[in-house]
Amino acid sequence: MMSSIKKRKKQQGIAAVEMVVVLPVFLLLLAIVIEISNILIEYSILTRQQQVAARYLSEMHKFKTLAEIQNIGKDLVVFNSEKKPILRNLTRNDVKITVLNTIIITTNYPYKAIIFPTIPNFSNLSASGINTEFNLRASIEVTRL
């Protein structure tokens, strides 16, 4: 009877140690999956906004000057109908619109990670860490109607 109680406590101790080892790895993998999912969602939103702007500009370019086309296009990519930014770090300066025989909308969106904005630098603890910001680049080209 006594040996089965000791055996059970030993088993519980082993399970606790396994949990301590596995849990950080599992949480790190979960954070990576969430971050990659967020990147894909924001890139999808960005490309959709470019498609909407390109379609609108391809139909309306005859009635507007070049400056008006660029301003309207930048507003369509960056803001929603309530003039609120669609993506958190996207500004009008990140959008470039070129009008020739085609309309080209190019966007460099500075993506900043949500879960780990900086990764600790363990080799040099006095350093501030590794920045996880990078640019998502999207471009669309449509023929003017």
Buried (B, 14 or more C-beta within 10 A) or exposed (E): EEEEEEEEEEEEEEEEEEEEEEEEEEEEEEBEEEBEEBBEEBBEBBBEBBBEBBBBBBEBBEEBEEEEBBBBBBEBBBBEEEEEEBBEEBEBEBBBBEBEEEBBBBBBBBBEBBEBEEEEEEEEEEEEBEEBEEEBEBEBEBEEE
